């Protein structure tokens, strides 16, 4: 591999001196004007990653999800559509932080040598981006890195994040018995719609669904999917809102899943009528939040916890009806931010085990893989349901003894194709929710009645040094500073059904304090008291 070629290409894409970059769950994400050199270097790493994995295609997605339009980000997708292997996050961080172009090329070759990568072997990368204007420039930086390293490159242009994950797995399984789907955007739409028809099993959906697309890439992609959908087959009528991708400044502005979740209200530009079924996607269409307006009590949100409990309840029923409960283990994965009532409902009412992981989808995804069917959703609406190879073997092996058992087996099979197996996918998850509500004959009110959320509050606390705060027990307790957790525990004991925890922010010098209790006033009071404790220990 020509050192001078990489060096001269790198000189076109400087990094901002003095800035420290860290690869996290979202890859590198920040103000777009800081990302040109970063994206070039991510291209170099993806070239190495592909060769390390014997020429399998690596995905690169350029997106900043629910962030404002001025931001962007770049992240790597592994061959099966998974997030980048954790060990390689450190390689990404080190490579991007090389202080000069010469040191960058030195580190690139040193990394190849250390990891025993044959640089003369072929490599392949595929890429996608969301609708942000900065995406075009960043794709140029990426393609320059791939050209300099003689890496085959396919640009799929504008995609949702889940579509890029889908395509990455499709490219790497093409022509095998486990082929995930057709290698095209059209293949994605066809797979989802055909699975949607099969999963409904002749049932029809009543009532219109209104979808807020955050003025992001989900708008045009959902509209494209609907061209493949025949409403006469399903009864589903979809009305798309906030799909303006021509004005970058309105991306995620007062709309989208993150806005609805954090503000606990409908997007500013829409006025849902009482009883209407609404949902919101985020800017890159990997988060989903449902909501409706109750004629008596007002706005009601059905977030990631609610989607997880709905999916777990329905799938567990299918497993029992199919008589697979002895061979197929189902589990639910949550984070500390999950509402305590949802955990209690899953463990006590549904009788399904719950495990907790640190915040970040990579942790939940990994834990979900330990079950035959792993249901994971963060409260923010990002999640999916993973089906193991053992589950498929059991579903295929089972000979139905009744029409009900046949129906359950075929519904399970269709759900496995409908639900994106590579990553949380708002459009796929939306179709899953519609299928489950149709099977149960439920309205959003019926769904809302399954359990009552404990009132909760999330507070941001600015501290002198966030690194003082270290957590344990899946981020539910502080191990450092010493005695801080003891003081929090003493306060929590004074309230009914109460729980509170603090964790350092991943992106800013602050801590997040979460509190829940039996009443709204108690939750607010507890959050403020714990915030004061954190502030006192914050240096």
Secondary structure as a PSIPRED ss2 file (coil, helix, strand):
# PSIPRED VFORMAT (PSIPRED V4.0)

   1 X C   1.000  0.000  0.000
   2 X C   1.000  0.000  0.000
   3 X H   0.000  1.000  0.000
   4 X H   0.000  1.000  0.000
   5 X H   0.000  1.000  0.000
   6 X H   0.000  1.000  0.000
   7 X H   0.000  1.000  0.000
   8 X H   0.000  1.000  0.000
   9 X H   0.000  1.000  0.000
  10 X H   0.000  1.000  0.000
  11 X C   1.000  0.000  0.000
  12 X C   1.000  0.000  0.000
  13 X C   1.000  0.000  0.000
  14 X C   1.000  0.000  0.000
  15 X C   1.000  0.000  0.000
  16 X C   1.000  0.000  0.000
  17 X C   1.000  0.000  0.000
  18 X C   1.000  0.000  0.000
  19 X C   1.000  0.000  0.000
  20 X C   1.000  0.000  0.000
  21 X C   1.000  0.000  0.000
  22 X C   1.000  0.000  0.000
  23 X C   1.000  0.000  0.000
  24 X E   0.000  0.000  1.000
  25 X C   1.000  0.000  0.000
  26 X C   1.000  0.000  0.000
  27 X E   0.000  0.000  1.000
  28 X E   0.000  0.000  1.000
  29 X E   0.000  0.000  1.000
  30 X E   0.000  0.000  1.000
  31 X E   0.000  0.000  1.000
  32 X H   0.000  1.000  0.000
  33 X H   0.000  1.000  0.000
  34 X H   0.000  1.000  0.000
  35 X C   1.000  0.000  0.000
  36 X H   0.000  1.000  0.000
  37 X H   0.000  1.000  0.000
  38 X H   0.000  1.000  0.000
  39 X H   0.000  1.000  0.000
  40 X H   0.000  1.000  0.000
  41 X H   0.000  1.000  0.000
  42 X H   0.000  1.000  0.000
  43 X H   0.000  1.000  0.000
  44 X H   0.000  1.000  0.000
  45 X H   0.000  1.000  0.000
  46 X H   0.000  1.000  0.000
  47 X H   0.000  1.000  0.000
  48 X H   0.000  1.000  0.000
  49 X H   0.000  1.000  0.000
  50 X H   0.000  1.000  0.000
  51 X H   0.000  1.000  0.000
  52 X H   0.000  1.000  0.000
  53 X C   1.000  0.000  0.000
  54 X C   1.000  0.000  0.000
  55 X C   1.000  0.000  0.000
  56 X C   1.000  0.000  0.000
  57 X E   0.000  0.000  1.000
  58 X E   0.000  0.000  1.000
  59 X E   0.000  0.000  1.000
  60 X E   0.000  0.000  1.000
  61 X E   0.000  0.000  1.000
  62 X E   0.000  0.000  1.000
  63 X C   1.000  0.000  0.000
  64 X C   1.000  0.000  0.000
  65 X C   1.000  0.000  0.000
  66 X C   1.000  0.000  0.000
  67 X C   1.000  0.000  0.000
  68 X C   1.000  0.000  0.000
  69 X C   1.000  0.000  0.000
  70 X C   1.000  0.000  0.000
  71 X E   0.000  0.000  1.000
  72 X E   0.000  0.000  1.000
  73 X E   0.000  0.000  1.000
  74 X E   0.000  0.000  1.000
  75 X E   0.000  0.000  1.000
  76 X E   0.000  0.000  1.000
  77 X E   0.000  0.000  1.000
  78 X C   1.000  0.000  0.000
  79 X C   1.000  0.000  0.000
  80 X C   1.000  0.000  0.000
  81 X C   1.000  0.000  0.000
  82 X C   1.000  0.000  0.000
  83 X E   0.000  0.000  1.000
  84 X C   1.000  0.000  0.000
  85 X C   1.000  0.000  0.000
  86 X H   0.000  1.000  0.000
  87 X H   0.000  1.000  0.000
  88 X H   0.000  1.000  0.000
  89 X H   0.000  1.000  0.000
  90 X H   0.000  1.000  0.000
  91 X H   0.000  1.000  0.000
  92 X H   0.000  1.000  0.000
  93 X H   0.000  1.000  0.000
  94 X H   0.000  1.000  0.000
  95 X H   0.000  1.000  0.000
  96 X H   0.000  1.000  0.000
  97 X C   1.000  0.000  0.000
  98 X C   1.000  0.000  0.000
  99 X C   1.000  0.000  0.000
 100 X C   1.000  0.000  0.000
 101 X H   0.000  1.000  0.000
 102 X H   0.000  1.000  0.000
 103 X H   0.000  1.000  0.000
 104 X H   0.000  1.000  0.000
 105 X H   0.000  1.000  0.000
 106 X H   0.000  1.000  0.000
 107 X H   0.000  1.000  0.000
 108 X H   0.000  1.000  0.000
 109 X H   0.000  1.000  0.000
 110 X H   0.000  1.000  0.000
 111 X H   0.000  1.000  0.000
 112 X H   0.000  1.000  0.000
 113 X H   0.000  1.000  0.000
 114 X H   0.000  1.000  0.000
 115 X C   1.000  0.000  0.000
 116 X C   1.000  0.000  0.000
 117 X C   1.000  0.000  0.000
 118 X C   1.000  0.000  0.000
 119 X C   1.000  0.000  0.000
 120 X C   1.000  0.000  0.000
 121 X C   1.000  0.000  0.000
 122 X C   1.000  0.000  0.000
 123 X C   1.000  0.000  0.000
 124 X E   0.000  0.000  1.000
 125 X E   0.000  0.000  1.000
 126 X E   0.000  0.000  1.000
 127 X E   0.000  0.000  1.000
 128 X E   0.000  0.000  1.000
 129 X E   0.000  0.000  1.000
 130 X C   1.000  0.000  0.000
 131 X C   1.000  0.000  0.000
 132 X C   1.000  0.000  0.000
 133 X C   1.000  0.000  0.000
 134 X H   0.000  1.000  0.000
 135 X H   0.000  1.000  0.000
 136 X H   0.000  1.000  0.000
 137 X H   0.000  1.000  0.000
 138 X H   0.000  1.000  0.000
 139 X H   0.000  1.000  0.000
 140 X H   0.000  1.000  0.000
 141 X H   0.000  1.000  0.000
 142 X H   0.000  1.000  0.000
 143 X H   0.000  1.000  0.000
 144 X H   0.000  1.000  0.000
 145 X H   0.000  1.000  0.000
 146 X H   0.000  1.000  0.000
 147 X H   0.000  1.000  0.000
 148 X H   0.000  1.000  0.000
 149 X C   1.000  0.000  0.000
 150 X C   1.000  0.000  0.000
 151 X C   1.000  0.000  0.000
 152 X E   0.000  0.000  1.000
 153 X E   0.000  0.000  1.000
 154 X E   0.000  0.000  1.000
 155 X E   0.000  0.000  1.000
 156 X E   0.000  0.000  1.000
 157 X E   0.000  0.000  1.000
 158 X E   0.000  0.000  1.000
 159 X C   1.000  0.000  0.000
 160 X C   1.000  0.000  0.000
 161 X H   0.000  1.000  0.000
 162 X H   0.000  1.000  0.000
 163 X H   0.000  1.000  0.000
 164 X H   0.000  1.000  0.000
 165 X H   0.000  1.000  0.000
 166 X H   0.000  1.000  0.000
 167 X H   0.000  1.000  0.000
 168 X H   0.000  1.000  0.000
 169 X H   0.000  1.000  0.000
 170 X H   0.000  1.000  0.000
 171 X H   0.000  1.000  0.000
 172 X H   0.000  1.000  0.000
 173 X H   0.000  1.000  0.000
 174 X C   1.000  0.000  0.000
 175 X C   1.000  0.000  0.000
 176 X C   1.000  0.000  0.000
 177 X C   1.000  0.000  0.000
 178 X C   1.000  0.000  0.000
 179 X C   1.000  0.000  0.000
 180 X C   1.000  0.000  0.000
 181 X C   1.000  0.000  0.000
 182 X C   1.000  0.000  0.000
 183 X C   1.000  0.000  0.000
 184 X C   1.000  0.000  0.000
 185 X H   0.000  1.000  0.000
 186 X H   0.000  1.000  0.000
 187 X H   0.000  1.000  0.000
 188 X H   0.000  1.000  0.000
 189 X H   0.000  1.000  0.000
 190 X H   0.000  1.000  0.000
 191 X H   0.000  1.000  0.000
 192 X H   0.000  1.000  0.000
 193 X H   0.000  1.000  0.000
 194 X H   0.000  1.000  0.000
 195 X H   0.000  1.000  0.000
 196 X H   0.000  1.000  0.000
 197 X H   0.000  1.000  0.000
 198 X H   0.000  1.000  0.000
 199 X H   0.000  1.000  0.000
 200 X H   0.000  1.000  0.000
 201 X C   1.000  0.000  0.000
 202 X C   1.000  0.000  0.000
 203 X C   1.000  0.000  0.000
 204 X C   1.000  0.000  0.000
 205 X C   1.000  0.000  0.000
 206 X C   1.000  0.000  0.000
 207 X C   1.000  0.000  0.000
 208 X C   1.000  0.000  0.000
 209 X E   0.000  0.000  1.000
 210 X E   0.000  0.000  1.000
 211 X E   0.000  0.000  1.000
 212 X E   0.000  0.000  1.000
 213 X C   1.000  0.000  0.000
 214 X C   1.000  0.000  0.000
 215 X C   1.000  0.000  0.000
 216 X C   1.000  0.000  0.000
 217 X H   0.000  1.000  0.000
 218 X H   0.000  1.000  0.000
 219 X H   0.000  1.000  0.000
 220 X H   0.000  1.000  0.000
 221 X H   0.000  1.000  0.000
 222 X H   0.000  1.000  0.000
 223 X H   0.000  1.000  0.000
 224 X H   0.000  1.000  0.000
 225 X H   0.000  1.000  0.000
 226 X H   0.000  1.000  0.000
 227 X H   0.000  1.000  0.000
 228 X C   1.000  0.000  0.000
 229 X C   1.000  0.000  0.000
 230 X C   1.000  0.000  0.000
 231 X H   0.000  1.000  0.000
 232 X H   0.000  1.000  0.000
 233 X H   0.000  1.000  0.000
 234 X H   0.000  1.000  0.000
 235 X C   1.000  0.000  0.000
 236 X C   1.000  0.000  0.000
 237 X C   1.000  0.000  0.000
 238 X E   0.000  0.000  1.000
 239 X E   0.000  0.000  1.000
 240 X E   0.000  0.000  1.000
 241 X E   0.000  0.000  1.000
 242 X C   1.000  0.000  0.000
 243 X C   1.000  0.000  0.000
 244 X C   1.000  0.000  0.000
 245 X C   1.000  0.000  0.000
 246 X C   1.000  0.000  0.000
 247 X C   1.000  0.000  0.000
 248 X H   0.000  1.000  0.000
 249 X H   0.000  1.000  0.000
 250 X H   0.000  1.000  0.000
 251 X C   1.000  0.000  0.000
 252 X C   1.000  0.000  0.000
 253 X C   1.000  0.000  0.000
 254 X C   1.000  0.000  0.000
 255 X C   1.000  0.000  0.000
 256 X H   0.000  1.000  0.000
 257 X H   0.000  1.000  0.000
 258 X H   0.000  1.000  0.000
 259 X H   0.000  1.000  0.000
 260 X H   0.000  1.000  0.000
 261 X H   0.000  1.000  0.000
 262 X H   0.000  1.000  0.000
 263 X H   0.000  1.000  0.000
 264 X C   1.000  0.000  0.000
 265 X C   1.000  0.000  0.000
 266 X C   1.000  0.000  0.000
 267 X C   1.000  0.000  0.000
 268 X C   1.000  0.000  0.000
 269 X C   1.000  0.000  0.000
 270 X C   1.000  0.000  0.000
 271 X C   1.000  0.000  0.000
 272 X C   1.000  0.000  0.000
 273 X C   1.000  0.000  0.000
 274 X C   1.000  0.000  0.000
 275 X C   1.000  0.000  0.000
 276 X C   1.000  0.000  0.000
 277 X E   0.000  0.000  1.000
 278 X E   0.000  0.000  1.000
 279 X E   0.000  0.000  1.000
 280 X E   0.000  0.000  1.000
 281 X E   0.000  0.000  1.000
 282 X C   1.000  0.000  0.000
 283 X C   1.000  0.000  0.000
 284 X C   1.000  0.000  0.000
 285 X C   1.000  0.000  0.000
 286 X C   1.000  0.000  0.000
 287 X C   1.000  0.000  0.000
 288 X E   0.000  0.000  1.000
 289 X E   0.000  0.000  1.000
 290 X E   0.000  0.000  1.000
 291 X E   0.000  0.000  1.000
 292 X E   0.000  0.000  1.000
 293 X E   0.000  0.000  1.000
 294 X E   0.000  0.000  1.000
 295 X C   1.000  0.000  0.000
 296 X C   1.000  0.000  0.000
 297 X C   1.000  0.000  0.000
 298 X E   0.000  0.000  1.000
 299 X E   0.000  0.000  1.000
 300 X E   0.000  0.000  1.000
 301 X E   0.000  0.000  1.000
 302 X E   0.000  0.000  1.000
 303 X C   1.000  0.000  0.000
 304 X H   0.000  1.000  0.000
 305 X H   0.000  1.000  0.000
 306 X H   0.000  1.000  0.000
 307 X H   0.000  1.000  0.000
 308 X H   0.000  1.000  0.000
 309 X H   0.000  1.000  0.000
 310 X H   0.000  1.000  0.000
 311 X H   0.000  1.000  0.000
 312 X H   0.000  1.000  0.000
 313 X H   0.000  1.000  0.000
 314 X H   0.000  1.000  0.000
 315 X H   0.000  1.000  0.000
 316 X H   0.000  1.000  0.000
 317 X H   0.000  1.000  0.000
 318 X H   0.000  1.000  0.000
 319 X H   0.000  1.000  0.000
 320 X H   0.000  1.000  0.000
 321 X H   0.000  1.000  0.000
 322 X C   1.000  0.000  0.000
 323 X C   1.000  0.000  0.000
 324 X C   1.000  0.000  0.000
 325 X C   1.000  0.000  0.000
 326 X C   1.000  0.000  0.000
 327 X C   1.000  0.000  0.000
 328 X C   1.000  0.000  0.000
 329 X C   1.000  0.000  0.000
 330 X E   0.000  0.000  1.000
 331 X E   0.000  0.000  1.000
 332 X E   0.000  0.000  1.000
 333 X E   0.000  0.000  1.000
 334 X E   0.000  0.000  1.000
 335 X C   1.000  0.000  0.000
 336 X C   1.000  0.000  0.000
 337 X C   1.000  0.000  0.000
 338 X C   1.000  0.000  0.000
 339 X C   1.000  0.000  0.000
 340 X H   0.000  1.000  0.000
 341 X H   0.000  1.000  0.000
 342 X H   0.000  1.000  0.000
 343 X H   0.000  1.000  0.000
 344 X H   0.000  1.000  0.000
 345 X H   0.000  1.000  0.000
 346 X H   0.000  1.000  0.000
 347 X H   0.000  1.000  0.000
 348 X H   0.000  1.000  0.000
 349 X H   0.000  1.000  0.000
 350 X C   1.000  0.000  0.000
 351 X C   1.000  0.000  0.000
 352 X C   1.000  0.000  0.000
 353 X E   0.000  0.000  1.000
 354 X E   0.000  0.000  1.000
 355 X E   0.000  0.000  1.000
 356 X E   0.000  0.000  1.000
 357 X C   1.000  0.000  0.000
 358 X C   1.000  0.000  0.000
 359 X C   1.000  0.000  0.000
 360 X C   1.000  0.000  0.000
 361 X H   0.000  1.000  0.000
 362 X H   0.000  1.000  0.000
 363 X H   0.000  1.000  0.000
 364 X H   0.000  1.000  0.000
 365 X H   0.000  1.000  0.000
 366 X H   0.000  1.000  0.000
 367 X H   0.000  1.000  0.000
 368 X H   0.000  1.000  0.000
 369 X C   1.000  0.000  0.000
 370 X C   1.000  0.000  0.000
 371 X C   1.000  0.000  0.000
 372 X C   1.000  0.000  0.000
 373 X E   0.000  0.000  1.000
 374 X E   0.000  0.000  1.000
 375 X E   0.000  0.000  1.000
 376 X E   0.000  0.000  1.000
 377 X E   0.000  0.000  1.000
 378 X C   1.000  0.000  0.000
 379 X C   1.000  0.000  0.000
 380 X C   1.000  0.000  0.000
 381 X C   1.000  0.000  0.000
 382 X C   1.000  0.000  0.000
 383 X E   0.000  0.000  1.000
 384 X E   0.000  0.000  1.000
 385 X E   0.000  0.000  1.000
 386 X E   0.000  0.000  1.000
 387 X E   0.000  0.000  1.000
 388 X C   1.000  0.000  0.000
 389 X H   0.000  1.000  0.000
 390 X H   0.000  1.000  0.000
 391 X H   0.000  1.000  0.000
 392 X H   0.000  1.000  0.000
 393 X H   0.000  1.000  0.000
 394 X H   0.000  1.000  0.000
 395 X H   0.000  1.000  0.000
 396 X H   0.000  1.000  0.000
 397 X H   0.000  1.000  0.000
 398 X C   1.000  0.000  0.000
 399 X C   1.000  0.000  0.000
 400 X C   1.000  0.000  0.000
 401 X C   1.000  0.000  0.000
 402 X C   1.000  0.000  0.000
 403 X H   0.000  1.000  0.000
 404 X H   0.000  1.000  0.000
 405 X H   0.000  1.000  0.000
 406 X H   0.000  1.000  0.000
 407 X H   0.000  1.000  0.000
 408 X H   0.000  1.000  0.000
 409 X H   0.000  1.000  0.000
 410 X H   0.000  1.000  0.000
 411 X H   0.000  1.000  0.000
 412 X H   0.000  1.000  0.000
 413 X H   0.000  1.000  0.000
 414 X H   0.000  1.000  0.000
 415 X H   0.000  1.000  0.000
 416 X H   0.000  1.000  0.000
 417 X H   0.000  1.000  0.000
 418 X H   0.000  1.000  0.000
 419 X C   1.000  0.000  0.000
 420 X C   1.000  0.000  0.000
 421 X C   1.000  0.000  0.000
 422 X C   1.000  0.000  0.000
 423 X C   1.000  0.000  0.000
 424 X C   1.000  0.000  0.000
 425 X C   1.000  0.000  0.000
 426 X H   0.000  1.000  0.000
 427 X H   0.000  1.000  0.000
 428 X H   0.000  1.000  0.000
 429 X H   0.000  1.000  0.000
 430 X H   0.000  1.000  0.000
 431 X H   0.000  1.000  0.000
 432 X H   0.000  1.000  0.000
 433 X H   0.000  1.000  0.000
 434 X H   0.000  1.000  0.000
 435 X H   0.000  1.000  0.000
 436 X H   0.000  1.000  0.000
 437 X H   0.000  1.000  0.000
 438 X H   0.000  1.000  0.000
 439 X H   0.000  1.000  0.000
 440 X H   0.000  1.000  0.000
 441 X C   1.000  0.000  0.000
 442 X C   1.000  0.000  0.000
 443 X C   1.000  0.000  0.000
 444 X H   0.000  1.000  0.000
 445 X H   0.000  1.000  0.000
 446 X H   0.000  1.000  0.000
 447 X H   0.000  1.000  0.000
 448 X H   0.000  1.000  0.000
 449 X C   1.000  0.000  0.000
 450 X C   1.000  0.000  0.000
 451 X C   1.000  0.000  0.000
 452 X C   1.000  0.000  0.000
 453 X C   1.000  0.000  0.000
 454 X C   1.000  0.000  0.000
 455 X E   0.000  0.000  1.000
 456 X E   0.000  0.000  1.000
 457 X E   0.000  0.000  1.000
 458 X E   0.000  0.000  1.000
 459 X E   0.000  0.000  1.000
 460 X E   0.000  0.000  1.000
 461 X E   0.000  0.000  1.000
 462 X E   0.000  0.000  1.000
 463 X C   1.000  0.000  0.000
 464 X C   1.000  0.000  0.000
 465 X C   1.000  0.000  0.000
 466 X H   0.000  1.000  0.000
 467 X H   0.000  1.000  0.000
 468 X H   0.000  1.000  0.000
 469 X C   1.000  0.000  0.000
 470 X E   0.000  0.000  1.000
 471 X E   0.000  0.000  1.000
 472 X E   0.000  0.000  1.000
 473 X C   1.000  0.000  0.000
 474 X C   1.000  0.000  0.000
 475 X C   1.000  0.000  0.000
 476 X C   1.000  0.000  0.000
 477 X E   0.000  0.000  1.000
 478 X E   0.000  0.000  1.000
 479 X E   0.000  0.000  1.000
 480 X E   0.000  0.000  1.000
 481 X C   1.000  0.000  0.000
 482 X C   1.000  0.000  0.000
 483 X C   1.000  0.000  0.000
 484 X H   0.000  1.000  0.000
 485 X H   0.000  1.000  0.000
 486 X H   0.000  1.000  0.000
 487 X H   0.000  1.000  0.000
 488 X H   0.000  1.000  0.000
 489 X H   0.000  1.000  0.000
 490 X H   0.000  1.000  0.000
 491 X H   0.000  1.000  0.000
 492 X H   0.000  1.000  0.000
 493 X C   1.000  0.000  0.000
 494 X C   1.000  0.000  0.000
 495 X C   1.000  0.000  0.000
 496 X C   1.000  0.000  0.000
 497 X C   1.000  0.000  0.000
 498 X C   1.000  0.000  0.000
 499 X E   0.000  0.000  1.000
 500 X E   0.000  0.000  1.000
 501 X E   0.000  0.000  1.000
 502 X E   0.000  0.000  1.000
 503 X E   0.000  0.000  1.000
 504 X E   0.000  0.000  1.000
 505 X C   1.000  0.000  0.000
 506 X C   1.000  0.000  0.000
 507 X C   1.000  0.000  0.000
 508 X C   1.000  0.000  0.000
 509 X C   1.000  0.000  0.000
 510 X E   0.000  0.000  1.000
 511 X E   0.000  0.000  1.000
 512 X E   0.000  0.000  1.000
 513 X E   0.000  0.000  1.000
 514 X E   0.000  0.000  1.000
 515 X E   0.000  0.000  1.000
 516 X E   0.000  0.000  1.000
 517 X E   0.000  0.000  1.000
 518 X C   1.000  0.000  0.000
 519 X C   1.000  0.000  0.000
 520 X H   0.000  1.000  0.000
 521 X H   0.000  1.000  0.000
 522 X H   0.000  1.000  0.000
 523 X H   0.000  1.000  0.000
 524 X H   0.000  1.000  0.000
 525 X H   0.000  1.000  0.000
 526 X H   0.000  1.000  0.000
 527 X H   0.000  1.000  0.000
 528 X H   0.000  1.000  0.000
 529 X H   0.000  1.000  0.000
 530 X H   0.000  1.000  0.000
 531 X H   0.000  1.000  0.000
 532 X H   0.000  1.000  0.000
 533 X H   0.000  1.000  0.000
 534 X H   0.000  1.000  0.000
 535 X H   0.000  1.000  0.000
 536 X H   0.000  1.000  0.000
 537 X H   0.000  1.000  0.000
 538 X C   1.000  0.000  0.000
 539 X C   1.000  0.000  0.000
